[in-house]
Amino acid sequence: MDQDNAPLVGGESKPWWASKTIIGAGIGLAGFGLAAAGYQIDAATQSVLIDQTTAFVSAAAALAGTVMVIVGRIAATKTIGKR
């Protein structure tokens, strides 16, 4: 692995959309839009929304990975075995 593509922390990487920073920025942007429309979301509610959205994204990614594994095995044309 070259240095430009090396993971930064813990030897693992994650997709950009699974980042709490990106999720928080999106919720903050939504909060800004709602505030401009006359609605108010306090910091505590934003924190809860970030946590819940992060949990949802993690669950959706796990479900998608599981489905990909099952579909991949069904669609496979070769059996699994020793070489």
PDB file with SEQRES, HELIX, SHEET and CRYST1 records, atoms N, CA, C and O in Angstrom:
SEQRES   1 A   83  MET ASP GLN ASP ASN ALA PRO LEU VAL GLY GLY GLU SER          
SEQRES   2 A   83  LYS PRO TRP TRP ALA SER LYS THR ILE ILE GLY ALA GLY          
SEQRES   3 A   83  ILE GLY LEU ALA GLY PHE GLY LEU ALA ALA ALA GLY TYR          
SEQRES   4 A   83  GLN ILE ASP ALA ALA THR GLN SER VAL LEU ILE ASP GLN          
SEQRES   5 A   83  THR THR ALA PHE VAL SER ALA ALA ALA ALA LEU ALA GLY          
SEQRES   6 A   83  THR VAL MET VAL ILE VAL GLY ARG ILE ALA ALA THR LYS          
SEQRES   7 A   83  THR ILE GLY LYS ARG                                          
HELIX    1 AA1 GLN A    3  ASN A    5  5                                   3    
HELIX    2 AA2 TRP A   16  ALA A   18  5                                   3    
HELIX    3 AA3 LYS A   20  ALA A   36  1                                  17    
HELIX    4 AA4 ALA A   43  ALA A   75  1                                  33    
CRYST1    1.000    1.000    1.000  90.00  90.00  90.00 P 1           1          
ATOM      1  N   MET A   1       0.847  -1.171   0.000  1.00  0.00           N  
ATOM      2  CA  MET A   1       0.000   0.000   0.000  1.00  0.00           C  
ATOM      3  C   MET A   1       0.894   1.235   0.000  1.00  0.00           C  
ATOM      4  O   MET A   1       1.812   1.335   0.814  1.00  0.00           O  
ATOM      5  N   ASP A   2       0.635   2.169  -0.897  1.00  0.00           N  
ATOM      6  CA  ASP A   2       1.451   3.368  -0.912  1.00  0.00           C  
ATOM      7  C   ASP A   2       0.992   4.328   0.181  1.00  0.00           C  
ATOM      8  O   ASP A   2      -0.118   4.209   0.700  1.00  0.00           O  
ATOM      9  N   GLN A   3       1.849   5.272   0.521  1.00  0.00           N  
ATOM     10  CA  GLN A   3       1.598   6.154   1.644  1.00  0.00           C  
ATOM     11  C   GLN A   3       0.387   7.056   1.425  1.00  0.00           C  
ATOM     12  O   GLN A   3      -0.272   7.425   2.397  1.00  0.00           O  
ATOM     13  N   ASP A   4       0.072   7.422   0.189  1.00  0.00           N  
ATOM     14  CA  ASP A   4      -1.065   8.295  -0.082  1.00  0.00           C  
ATOM     15  C   ASP A   4      -2.388   7.622   0.228  1.00  0.00           C  
ATOM     16  O   ASP A   4      -3.356   8.304   0.565  1.00  0.00           O  
ATOM     17  N   ASN A   5      -2.458   6.297   0.123  1.00  0.00           N  
ATOM     18  CA  ASN A   5      -3.692   5.573   0.370  1.00  0.00           C  
ATOM     19  C   ASN A   5      -3.708   4.862   1.709  1.00  0.00           C  
ATOM     20  O   ASN A   5      -4.626   4.088   1.982  1.00  0.00           O  
ATOM     21  N   ALA A   6      -2.714   5.107   2.549  1.00  0.00           N  
ATOM     22  CA  ALA A   6      -2.637   4.435   3.848  1.00  0.00           C  
ATOM     23  C   ALA A   6      -3.718   4.965   4.781  1.00  0.00           C  
ATOM     24  O   ALA A   6      -3.967   6.170   4.817  1.00  0.00           O  
ATOM     25  N   PRO A   7      -4.368   4.069   5.542  1.00  0.00           N  
ATOM     26  CA  PRO A   7      -5.344   4.519   6.523  1.00  0.00           C  
ATOM     27  C   PRO A   7      -4.662   5.366   7.601  1.00  0.00           C  
ATOM     28  O   PRO A   7      -3.497   5.138   7.926  1.00  0.00           O  
ATOM     29  N   LEU A   8      -5.375   6.325   8.146  1.00  0.00           N  
ATOM     30  CA  LEU A   8      -4.779   7.240   9.105  1.00  0.00           C  
ATOM     31  C   LEU A   8      -4.774   6.699  10.529  1.00  0.00           C  
ATOM     32  O   LEU A   8      -3.788   6.877  11.245  1.00  0.00           O  
ATOM     33  N   VAL A   9      -5.846   6.044  10.956  1.00  0.00           N  
ATOM     34  CA  VAL A   9      -5.975   5.637  12.350  1.00  0.00           C  
ATOM     35  C   VAL A   9      -6.376   4.174  12.426  1.00  0.00           C  
ATOM     36  O   VAL A   9      -7.293   3.749  11.723  1.00  0.00           O  
ATOM     37  N   GLY A  10      -5.710   3.402  13.264  1.00  0.00           N  
ATOM     38  CA  GLY A  10      -6.136   2.050  13.559  1.00  0.00           C  
ATOM     39  C   GLY A  10      -6.026   1.056  12.420  1.00  0.00           C  
ATOM     40  O   GLY A  10      -6.500  -0.071  12.564  1.00  0.00           O  
ATOM     41  N   GLY A  11      -5.429   1.414  11.305  1.00  0.00           N  
ATOM     42  CA  GLY A  11      -5.254   0.473  10.212  1.00  0.00           C  
ATOM     43  C   GLY A  11      -6.514   0.192   9.417  1.00  0.00           C  
ATOM     44  O   GLY A  11      -6.507  -0.689   8.557  1.00  0.00           O  
ATOM     45  N   GLU A  12      -7.591   0.912   9.675  1.00  0.00           N  
ATOM     46  CA  GLU A  12      -8.832   0.686   8.957  1.00  0.00           C  
ATOM     47  C   GLU A  12      -9.322   2.001   8.377  1.00  0.00           C  
ATOM     48  O   GLU A  12      -9.020   3.074   8.900  1.00  0.00           O  
ATOM     49  N   SER A  13     -10.073   1.911   7.306  1.00  0.00           N  
ATOM     50  CA  SER A  13     -10.692   3.109   6.747  1.00  0.00           C  
ATOM     51  C   SER A  13     -12.188   2.864   6.649  1.00  0.00           C  
ATOM     52  O   SER A  13     -12.651   1.733   6.793  1.00  0.00           O  
ATOM     53  N   LYS A  14     -12.933   3.918   6.407  1.00  0.00           N  
ATOM     54  CA  LYS A  14     -14.381   3.798   6.273  1.00  0.00           C  
ATOM     55  C   LYS A  14     -14.825   4.697   5.136  1.00  0.00           C  
ATOM     56  O   LYS A  14     -14.095   5.610   4.749  1.00  0.00           O  
ATOM     57  N   PRO A  15     -15.997   4.457   4.600  1.00  0.00           N  
ATOM     58  CA  PRO A  15     -16.493   5.326   3.534  1.00  0.00           C  
ATOM     59  C   PRO A  15     -16.770   6.738   4.066  1.00  0.00           C  
ATOM     60  O   PRO A  15     -17.040   6.915   5.253  1.00  0.00           O  
ATOM     61  N   TRP A  16     -16.703   7.715   3.203  1.00  0.00           N  
ATOM     62  CA  TRP A  16     -16.867   9.108   3.612  1.00  0.00           C  
ATOM     63  C   TRP A  16     -18.210   9.355   4.275  1.00  0.00           C  
ATOM     64  O   TRP A  16     -18.302  10.160   5.201  1.00  0.00           O  
ATOM     65  N   TRP A  17     -19.258   8.672   3.814  1.00  0.00           N  
ATOM     66  CA  TRP A  17     -20.599   8.918   4.344  1.00  0.00           C  
ATOM     67  C   TRP A  17     -20.794   8.312   5.730  1.00  0.00           C  
ATOM     68  O   TRP A  17     -21.803   8.599   6.373  1.00  0.00           O  
ATOM     69  N   ALA A  18     -19.873   7.491   6.210  1.00  0.00           N  
ATOM     70  CA  ALA A  18     -19.973   6.909   7.549  1.00  0.00           C  
ATOM     71  C   ALA A  18     -19.257   7.759   8.596  1.00  0.00           C  
ATOM     72  O   ALA A  18     -19.207   7.382   9.766  1.00  0.00           O  
ATOM     73  N   SER A  19     -18.708   8.892   8.193  1.00  0.00           N  
ATOM     74  CA  SER A  19     -17.973   9.772   9.089  1.00  0.00           C  
ATOM     75  C   SER A  19     -18.950  10.601   9.928  1.00  0.00           C  
ATOM     76  O   SER A  19     -19.884  11.203   9.397  1.00  0.00           O  
ATOM     77  N   LYS A  20     -18.720  10.624  11.244  1.00  0.00           N  
ATOM     78  CA  LYS A  20     -19.570  11.455  12.104  1.00  0.00           C  
ATOM     79  C   LYS A  20     -19.439  12.929  11.733  1.00  0.00           C  
ATOM     80  O   LYS A  20     -20.381  13.702  11.913  1.00  0.00           O  
ATOM     81  N   THR A  21     -18.285  13.317  11.219  1.00  0.00           N  
ATOM     82  CA  THR A  21     -18.101  14.703  10.793  1.00  0.00           C  
ATOM     83  C   THR A  21     -19.042  15.039   9.647  1.00  0.00           C  
ATOM     84  O   THR A  21     -19.698  16.080   9.667  1.00  0.00           O  
ATOM     85  N   ILE A  22     -19.113  14.163   8.648  1.00  0.00           N  
ATOM     86  CA  ILE A  22     -19.986  14.390   7.497  1.00  0.00           C  
ATOM     87  C   ILE A  22     -21.454  14.341   7.926  1.00  0.00           C  
ATOM     88  O   ILE A  22     -22.254  15.180   7.510  1.00  0.00           O  
ATOM     89  N   ILE A  23     -21.804  13.359   8.757  1.00  0.00           N  
ATOM     90  CA  ILE A  23     -23.190  13.250   9.231  1.00  0.00           C  
ATOM     91  C   ILE A  23     -23.558  14.498  10.035  1.00  0.00           C  
ATOM     92  O   ILE A  23     -24.631  15.071   9.847  1.00  0.00           O  
ATOM     93  N   GLY A  24     -22.664  14.912  10.929  1.00  0.00           N  
ATOM     94  CA  GLY A  24     -22.915  16.109  11.732  1.00  0.00           C  
ATOM     95  C   GLY A  24     -23.049  17.357  10.880  1.00  0.00           C  
ATOM     96  O   GLY A  24     -23.909  18.200  11.137  1.00  0.00           O  
ATOM     97  N   ALA A  25     -22.199  17.480   9.861  1.00  0.00           N  
ATOM     98  CA  ALA A  25     -22.286  18.633   8.965  1.00  0.00           C  
ATOM     99  C   ALA A  25     -23.617  18.636   8.210  1.00  0.00           C  
ATOM    100  O   ALA A  25     -24.236  19.685   8.029  1.00  0.00           O  
ATOM    101  N   GLY A  26     -24.044  17.459   7.776  1.00  0.00           N  
ATOM    102  CA  GLY A  26     -25.333  17.366   7.076  1.00  0.00           C  
ATOM    103  C   GLY A  26     -26.498  17.746   7.968  1.00  0.00           C  
ATOM    104  O   GLY A  26     -27.409  18.458   7.546  1.00  0.00           O  
ATOM    105  N   ILE A  27     -26.466  17.266   9.208  1.00  0.00           N  
ATOM    106  CA  ILE A  27     -27.539  17.608  10.147  1.00  0.00           C  
ATOM    107  C   ILE A  27     -27.468  19.094  10.513  1.00  0.00           C  
ATOM    108  O   ILE A  27     -28.495  19.756  10.662  1.00  0.00           O  
ATOM    109  N   GLY A  28     -26.244  19.605  10.655  1.00  0.00           N  
ATOM    110  CA  GLY A  28     -26.092  21.039  10.916  1.00  0.00           C  
ATOM    111  C   GLY A  28     -26.636  21.880   9.773  1.00  0.00           C  
ATOM    112  O   GLY A  28     -27.279  22.906   9.996  1.00  0.00           O  
ATOM    113  N   LEU A  29     -26.377  21.442   8.556  1.00  0.00           N  
ATOM    114  CA  LEU A  29     -26.894  22.146   7.384  1.00  0.00           C  
ATOM    115  C   LEU A  29     -28.419  22.077   7.350  1.00  0.00           C  
ATOM    116  O   LEU A  29     -29.091  23.061   7.040  1.00  0.00           O  
ATOM    117  N   ALA A  30     -28.952  20.900   7.674  1.00  0.00           N  
ATOM    118  CA  ALA A  30     -30.416  20.758   7.736  1.00  0.00           C  
ATOM    119  C   ALA A  30     -30.983  21.668   8.824  1.00  0.00           C  
ATOM    120  O   ALA A  30     -32.027  22.293   8.639  1.00  0.00           O  
ATOM    121  N   GLY A  31     -30.286  21.736   9.963  1.00  0.00           N  
ATOM    122  CA  GLY A  31     -30.717  22.636  11.040  1.00  0.00           C  
ATOM    123  C   GLY A  31     -30.700  24.089  10.610  1.00  0.00           C  
ATOM    124  O   GLY A  31     -31.591  24.859  10.966  1.00  0.00           O  
ATOM    125  N   PHE A  32     -29.683  24.464   9.844  1.00  0.00           N  
ATOM    126  CA  PHE A  32     -29.604  25.828   9.322  1.00  0.00           C  
ATOM    127  C   PHE A  32     -30.789  26.112   8.396  1.00  0.00           C  
ATOM    128  O   PHE A  32     -31.406  27.175   8.462  1.00  0.00           O  
ATOM    129  N   GLY A  33     -31.091  25.141   7.536  1.00  0.00           N  
ATOM    130  CA  GLY A  33     -32.227  25.303   6.627  1.00  0.00           C  
ATOM    131  C   GLY A  33     -33.540  25.410   7.382  1.00  0.00           C  
ATOM    132  O   GLY A  33     -34.396  26.227   7.041  1.00  0.00           O  
ATOM    133  N   LEU A  34     -33.696  24.586   8.403  1.00  0.00           N  
ATOM    134  CA  LEU A  34     -34.918  24.650   9.208  1.00  0.00           C  
ATOM    135  C   LEU A  34     -35.006  25.971   9.969  1.00  0.00           C  
ATOM    136  O   LEU A  34     -36.086  26.550  10.088  1.00  0.00           O  
ATOM    137  N   ALA A  35     -33.861  26.453  10.489  1.00  0.00           N  
ATOM    138  CA  ALA A  35     -33.850  27.734  11.195  1.00  0.00           C  
ATOM    139  C   ALA A  35     -34.233  28.869  10.243  1.00  0.00           C  
ATOM    140  O   ALA A  35     -34.957  29.790  10.623  1.00  0.00           O  
ATOM    141  N   ALA A  36     -33.746  28.795   9.020  1.00  0.00           N  
ATOM    142  CA  ALA A  36     -34.091  29.815   8.031  1.00  0.00           C  
ATOM    143  C   ALA A  36     -35.578  29.782   7.704  1.00  0.00           C  
ATOM    144  O   ALA A  36     -36.166  30.796   7.328  1.00  0.00           O  
ATOM    145  N   ALA A  37     -36.184  28.593   7.852  1.00  0.00           N  
ATOM    146  CA  ALA A  37     -37.615  28.451   7.588  1.00  0.00           C  
ATOM    147  C   ALA A  37     -38.453  28.742   8.841  1.00  0.00           C  
ATOM    148  O   ALA A  37     -39.681  28.668   8.794  1.00  0.00           O  
ATOM    149  N   GLY A  38     -37.789  29.076   9.971  1.00  0.00           N  
ATOM    150  CA  GLY A  38     -38.513  29.432  11.174  1.00  0.00           C  
ATOM    151  C   GLY A  38     -38.546  28.360  12.245  1.00  0.00           C  
ATOM    152  O   GLY A  38     -39.148  28.580  13.295  1.00  0.00           O  
ATOM    153  N   TYR A  39     -37.925  27.208  12.027  1.00  0.00           N  
ATOM    154  CA  TYR A  39     -37.867  26.146  13.029  1.00  0.00           C  
ATOM    155  C   TYR A  39     -36.556  26.240  13.792  1.00  0.00           C  
ATOM    156  O   TYR A  39     -35.568  26.745  13.260  1.00  0.00           O  
ATOM    157  N   GLN A  40     -36.532  25.761  15.032  1.00  0.00           N  
ATOM    158  CA  GLN A  40     -35.321  25.778  15.843  1.00  0.00           C  
ATOM    159  C   GLN A  40     -34.996  24.361  16.326  1.00  0.00           C  
ATOM    160  O   GLN A  40     -35.883  23.646  16.793  1.00  0.00           O  
ATOM    161  N   ILE A  41     -33.726  23.958  16.214  1.00  0.00           N  
ATOM    162  CA  ILE A  41     -33.251  22.685  16.737  1.00  0.00           C  
ATOM    163  C   ILE A  41     -32.103  23.001  17.681  1.00  0.00           C  
ATOM    164  O   ILE A  41     -31.089  23.561  17.265  1.00  0.00           O  
ATOM    165  N   ASP A  42     -32.262  22.639  18.964  1.00  0.00           N  
ATOM    166  CA  ASP A  42     -31.209  22.941  19.922  1.00  0.00           C  
ATOM    167  C   ASP A  42     -30.046  21.954  19.802  1.00  0.00           C  
ATOM    168  O   ASP A  42     -30.146  20.939  19.113  1.00  0.00           O  
ATOM    169  N   ALA A  43     -28.947  22.268  20.479  1.00  0.00           N  
ATOM    170  CA  ALA A  43     -27.721  21.456  20.376  1.00  0.00           C  
ATOM    171  C   ALA A  43     -27.941  20.038  20.875  1.00  0.00           C  
ATOM    172  O   ALA A  43     -27.393  19.094  20.305  1.00  0.00           O  
ATOM    173  N   ALA A  44     -28.730  19.868  21.927  1.00  0.00           N  
ATOM    174  CA  ALA A  44     -28.973  18.520  22.468  1.00  0.00           C  
ATOM    175  C   ALA A  44     -29.727  17.657  21.447  1.00  0.00           C  
ATOM    176  O   ALA A  44     -29.413  16.480  21.266  1.00  0.00           O  
ATOM    177  N   THR A  45     -30.708  18.248  20.793  1.00  0.00           N  
ATOM    178  CA  THR A  45     -31.468  17.508  19.774  1.00  0.00           C  
ATOM    179  C   THR A  45     -30.570  17.172  18.587  1.00  0.00           C  
ATOM    180  O   THR A  45     -30.661  16.078  18.031  1.00  0.00           O  
ATOM    181  N   GLN A  46     -29.701  18.109  18.195  1.00  0.00           N  
ATOM    182  CA  GLN A  46     -28.764  17.832  17.104  1.00  0.00           C  
ATOM    183  C   GLN A  46     -27.849  16.676  17.471  1.00  0.00           C  
ATOM    184  O   GLN A  46     -27.563  15.830  16.624  1.00  0.00           O  
ATOM    185  N   SER A  47     -27.382  16.619  18.714  1.00  0.00           N  
ATOM    186  CA  SER A  47     -26.513  15.530  19.161  1.00  0.00           C  
ATOM    187  C   SER A  47     -27.228  14.189  19.081  1.00  0.00           C  
ATOM    188  O   SER A  47     -26.651  13.198  18.633  1.00  0.00           O  
ATOM    189  N   VAL A  48     -28.480  14.159  19.514  1.00  0.00           N  
ATOM    190  CA  VAL A  48     -29.276  12.927  19.433  1.00  0.00           C  
ATOM    191  C   VAL A  48     -29.470  12.524  17.973  1.00  0.00           C  
ATOM    192  O   VAL A  48     -29.355  11.346  17.635  1.00  0.00           O  
ATOM    193  N   LEU A  49     -29.760  13.485  17.116  1.00  0.00           N  
ATOM    194  CA  LEU A  49     -29.938  13.185  15.688  1.00  0.00           C  
ATOM    195  C   LEU A  49     -28.660  12.622  15.069  1.00  0.00           C  
ATOM    196  O   LEU A  49     -28.720  11.707  14.248  1.00  0.00           O  
ATOM    197  N   ILE A  50     -27.508  13.162  15.457  1.00  0.00           N  
ATOM    198  CA  ILE A  50     -26.228  12.657  14.945  1.00  0.00           C  
ATOM    199  C   ILE A  50     -26.021  11.209  15.381  1.00  0.00           C  
ATOM    200  O   ILE A  50     -25.646  10.358  14.575  1.00  0.00           O  
ATOM    201  N   ASP A  51     -26.267  10.936  16.664  1.00  0.00           N  
ATOM    202  CA  ASP A  51     -26.095   9.569  17.164  1.00  0.00           C  
ATOM    203  C   ASP A  51     -27.045   8.592  16.481  1.00  0.00           C  
ATOM    204  O   ASP A  51     -26.643   7.493  16.101  1.00  0.00           O  
ATOM    205  N   GLN A  52     -28.305   8.992  16.327  1.00  0.00           N  
ATOM    206  CA  GLN A  52     -29.282   8.113  15.689  1.00  0.00           C  
ATOM    207  C   GLN A  52     -28.971   7.910  14.211  1.00  0.00           C  
ATOM    208  O   GLN A  52     -29.120   6.804  13.690  1.00  0.00           O  
ATOM    209  N   THR A  53     -28.546   8.958  13.543  1.00  0.00           N  
ATOM    210  CA  THR A  53     -28.196   8.841  12.124  1.00  0.00           C  
ATOM    211  C   THR A  53     -26.971   7.959  11.948  1.00  0.00           C  
ATOM    212  O   THR A  53     -26.918   7.151  11.021  1.00  0.00           O  
ATOM    213  N   THR A  54     -25.982   8.105  12.830  1.00  0.00           N  
ATOM    214  CA  THR A  54     -24.791   7.258  12.777  1.00  0.00           C  
ATOM    215  C   THR A  54     -25.166   5.797  12.970  1.00  0.00           C  
ATOM    216  O   THR A  54     -24.667   4.929  12.254  1.00  0.00           O  
ATOM    217  N   ALA A  55     -26.042   5.516  13.932  1.00  0.00           N  
ATOM    218  CA  ALA A  55     -26.489   4.142  14.162  1.00  0.00           C  
ATOM    219  C   ALA A  55     -27.232   3.602  12.942  1.00  0.00           C  
ATOM    220  O   ALA A  55     -27.045   2.444  12.567  1.00  0.00           O  
ATOM    221  N   PHE A  56     -28.066   4.423  12.327  1.00  0.00           N  
ATOM    222  CA  PHE A  56     -28.800   4.001  11.133  1.00  0.00           C  
ATOM    223  C   PHE A  56     -27.849   3.711   9.977  1.00  0.00           C  
ATOM    224  O   PHE A  56     -27.994   2.698   9.293  1.00  0.00           O  
ATOM    225  N   VAL A  57     -26.888   4.587   9.758  1.00  0.00           N  
ATOM    226  CA  VAL A  57     -25.929   4.393   8.663  1.00  0.00           C  
ATOM    227  C   VAL A  57     -25.117   3.123   8.889  1.00  0.00           C  
ATOM    228  O   VAL A  57     -24.875   2.366   7.949  1.00  0.00           O  
ATOM    229  N   SER A  58     -24.694   2.885  10.131  1.00  0.00           N  
ATOM    230  CA  SER A  58     -23.936   1.673  10.446  1.00  0.00           C  
ATOM    231  C   SER A  58     -24.772   0.420  10.206  1.00  0.00           C  
ATOM    232  O   SER A  58     -24.283  -0.556   9.637  1.00  0.00           O  
ATOM    233  N   ALA A  59     -26.022   0.446  10.634  1.00  0.00           N  
ATOM    234  CA  ALA A  59     -26.909  -0.705  10.427  1.00  0.00           C  
ATOM    235  C   ALA A  59     -27.177  -0.927   8.944  1.00  0.00           C  
ATOM    236  O   ALA A  59     -27.191  -2.066   8.477  1.00  0.00           O  
ATOM    237  N   ALA A  60     -27.390   0.157   8.204  1.00  0.00           N  
ATOM    238  CA  ALA A  60     -27.636   0.035   6.766  1.00  0.00           C  
ATOM    239  C   ALA A  60     -26.414  -0.531   6.050  1.00  0.00           C  
ATOM    240  O   ALA A  60     -26.551  -1.347   5.139  1.00  0.00           O  
ATOM    241  N   ALA A  61     -25.219  -0.101   6.457  1.00  0.00           N  
ATOM    242  CA  ALA A  61     -23.993  -0.622   5.848  1.00  0.00           C  
ATOM    243  C   ALA A  61     -23.820  -2.108   6.159  1.00  0.00           C  
ATOM    244  O   ALA A  61     -23.418  -2.881   5.290  1.00  0.00           O  
ATOM    245  N   ALA A  62     -24.121  -2.510   7.394  1.00  0.00           N  
ATOM    246  CA  ALA A  62     -24.022  -3.928   7.761  1.00  0.00           C  
ATOM    247  C   ALA A  62     -25.025  -4.756   6.970  1.00  0.00           C  
ATOM    248  O   ALA A  62     -24.695  -5.842   6.492  1.00  0.00           O  
ATOM    249  N   LEU A  63     -26.240  -4.252   6.830  1.00  0.00           N  
ATOM    250  CA  LEU A  63     -27.260  -4.958   6.051  1.00  0.00           C  
ATOM    251  C   LEU A  63     -26.846  -5.060   4.584  1.00  0.00           C  
ATOM    252  O   LEU A  63     -26.977  -6.120   3.972  1.00  0.00           O  
ATOM    253  N   ALA A  64     -26.347  -3.964   4.023  1.00  0.00           N  
ATOM    254  CA  ALA A  64     -25.909  -3.980   2.627  1.00  0.00           C  
ATOM    255  C   ALA A  64     -24.769  -4.975   2.425  1.00  0.00           C  
ATOM    256  O   ALA A  64     -24.746  -5.698   1.429  1.00  0.00           O  
ATOM    257  N   GLY A  65     -23.829  -5.016   3.361  1.00  0.00           N  
ATOM    258  CA  GLY A  65     -22.723  -5.972   3.264  1.00  0.00           C  
ATOM    259  C   GLY A  65     -23.212  -7.408   3.321  1.00  0.00           C  
ATOM    260  O   GLY A  65     -22.739  -8.257   2.565  1.00  0.00           O  
ATOM    261  N   THR A  66     -24.150  -7.684   4.204  1.00  0.00           N  
ATOM    262  CA  THR A  66     -24.710  -9.030   4.313  1.00  0.00           C  
ATOM    263  C   THR A  66     -25.426  -9.436   3.041  1.00  0.00           C  
ATOM    264  O   THR A  66     -25.261 -10.556   2.557  1.00  0.00           O  
ATOM    265  N   VAL A  67     -26.222  -8.527   2.498  1.00  0.00           N  
ATOM    266  CA  VAL A  67     -26.936  -8.820   1.248  1.00  0.00           C  
ATOM    267  C   VAL A  67     -25.941  -9.058   0.116  1.00  0.00           C  
ATOM    268  O   VAL A  67     -26.131  -9.965  -0.694  1.00  0.00           O  
ATOM    269  N   MET A  68     -24.884  -8.254   0.054  1.00  0.00           N  
ATOM    270  CA  MET A  68     -23.883  -8.432  -1.004  1.00  0.00           C  
ATOM    271  C   MET A  68     -23.211  -9.797  -0.908  1.00  0.00           C  
ATOM    272  O   MET A  68     -22.953 -10.440  -1.925  1.00  0.00           O  
ATOM    273  N   VAL A  69     -22.928 -10.238   0.318  1.00  0.00           N  
ATOM    274  CA  VAL A  69     -22.301 -11.548   0.500  1.00  0.00           C  
ATOM    275  C   VAL A  69     -23.233 -12.653   0.012  1.00  0.00           C  
ATOM    276  O   VAL A  69     -22.803 -13.549  -0.715  1.00  0.00           O  
ATOM    277  N   ILE A  70     -24.494 -12.598   0.403  1.00  0.00           N  
ATOM    278  CA  ILE A  70     -25.456 -13.629   0.015  1.00  0.00           C  
ATOM    279  C   ILE A  70     -25.677 -13.635  -1.489  1.00  0.00           C  
ATOM    280  O   ILE A  70     -25.643 -14.693  -2.117  1.00  0.00           O  
ATOM    281  N   VAL A  71     -25.902 -12.472  -2.068  1.00  0.00           N  
ATOM    282  CA  VAL A  71     -26.123 -12.380  -3.518  1.00  0.00           C  
ATOM    283  C   VAL A  71     -24.870 -12.816  -4.267  1.00  0.00           C  
ATOM    284  O   VAL A  71     -24.960 -13.505  -5.283  1.00  0.00           O  
ATOM    285  N   GLY A  72     -23.710 -12.419  -3.773  1.00  0.00           N  
ATOM    286  CA  GLY A  72     -22.458 -12.820  -4.424  1.00  0.00           C  
ATOM    287  C   GLY A  72     -22.269 -14.322  -4.423  1.00  0.00           C  
ATOM    288  O   GLY A  72     -21.820 -14.893  -5.416  1.00  0.00           O  
ATOM    289  N   ARG A  73     -22.605 -14.962  -3.328  1.00  0.00           N  
ATOM    290  CA  ARG A  73     -22.451 -16.423  -3.261  1.00  0.00           C  
ATOM    291  C   ARG A  73     -23.472 -17.116  -4.171  1.00  0.00           C  
ATOM    292  O   ARG A  73     -23.149 -18.113  -4.816  1.00  0.00           O  
ATOM    293  N   ILE A  74     -24.684 -16.597  -4.224  1.00  0.00           N  
ATOM    294  CA  ILE A  74     -25.708 -17.181  -5.103  1.00  0.00           C  
ATOM    295  C   ILE A  74     -25.321 -16.995  -6.561  1.00  0.00           C  
ATOM    296  O   ILE A  74     -25.514 -17.901  -7.372  1.00  0.00           O  
ATOM    297  N   ALA A  75     -24.782 -15.843  -6.901  1.00  0.00           N  
ATOM    298  CA  ALA A  75     -24.428 -15.544  -8.287  1.00  0.00           C  
ATOM    299  C   ALA A  75     -23.103 -16.152  -8.711  1.00  0.00           C  
ATOM    300  O   ALA A  75     -22.780 -16.149  -9.899  1.00  0.00           O  
ATOM    301  N   ALA A  76     -22.334 -16.671  -7.774  1.00  0.00           N  
ATOM    302  CA  ALA A  76     -21.006 -17.228  -8.088  1.00  0.00           C  
ATOM    303  C   ALA A  76     -21.114 -18.408  -9.032  1.00  0.00           C  
ATOM    304  O   ALA A  76     -22.062 -19.191  -8.965  1.00  0.00           O  
ATOM    305  N   THR A  77     -20.147 -18.523  -9.900  1.00  0.00           N  
ATOM    306  CA  THR A  77     -20.143 -19.627 -10.879  1.00  0.00           C  
ATOM    307  C   THR A  77     -19.187 -20.728 -10.495  1.00  0.00           C  
ATOM    308  O   THR A  77     -19.172 -21.782 -11.131  1.00  0.00           O  
ATOM    309  N   LYS A  78     -18.385 -20.508  -9.465  1.00  0.00           N  
ATOM    310  CA  LYS A  78     -17.420 -21.531  -9.033  1.00  0.00           C  
ATOM    311  C   LYS A  78     -17.672 -21.880  -7.570  1.00  0.00           C  
ATOM    312  O   LYS A  78     -18.141 -21.047  -6.794  1.00  0.00           O  
ATOM    313  N   THR A  79     -17.361 -23.104  -7.209  1.00  0.00           N  
ATOM    314  CA  THR A  79     -17.523 -23.539  -5.830  1.00  0.00           C  
ATOM    315  C   THR A  79     -16.342 -23.090  -4.989  1.00  0.00           C  
ATOM    316  O   THR A  79     -15.287 -22.739  -5.518  1.00  0.00           O  
ATOM    317  N   ILE A  80     -16.523 -23.103  -3.708  1.00  0.00           N  
ATOM    318  CA  ILE A  80     -15.456 -22.772  -2.765  1.00  0.00           C  
ATOM    319  C   ILE A  80     -14.745 -24.052  -2.396  1.00  0.00           C  
ATOM    320  O   ILE A  80     -15.399 -25.053  -2.104  1.00  0.00           O  
ATOM    321  N   GLY A  81     -13.443 -24.049  -2.401  1.00  0.00           N  
ATOM    322  CA  GLY A  81     -12.701 -25.249  -2.040  1.00  0.00           C  
ATOM    323  C   GLY A  81     -11.213 -25.023  -2.085  1.00  0.00           C  
ATOM    324  O   GLY A  81     -10.747 -23.929  -2.405  1.00  0.00           O  
ATOM    325  N   LYS A  82     -10.462 -26.070  -1.759  1.00  0.00           N  
ATOM    326  CA  LYS A  82      -9.014 -25.987  -1.804  1.00  0.00           C  
ATOM    327  C   LYS A  82      -8.527 -25.927  -3.240  1.00  0.00           C  
ATOM    328  O   LYS A  82      -9.180 -26.435  -4.151  1.00  0.00           O  
ATOM    329  N   ARG A  83      -7.396 -25.313  -3.432  1.00  0.00           N  
ATOM    330  CA  ARG A  83      -6.806 -25.244  -4.777  1.00  0.00           C  
ATOM    331  C   ARG A  83      -5.935 -26.413  -5.021  1.00  0.00           C  
ATOM    332  O   ARG A  83      -5.350 -26.533  -6.097  1.00  0.00           O  
TER     333      ARG A  83                                                      
END                                                                             
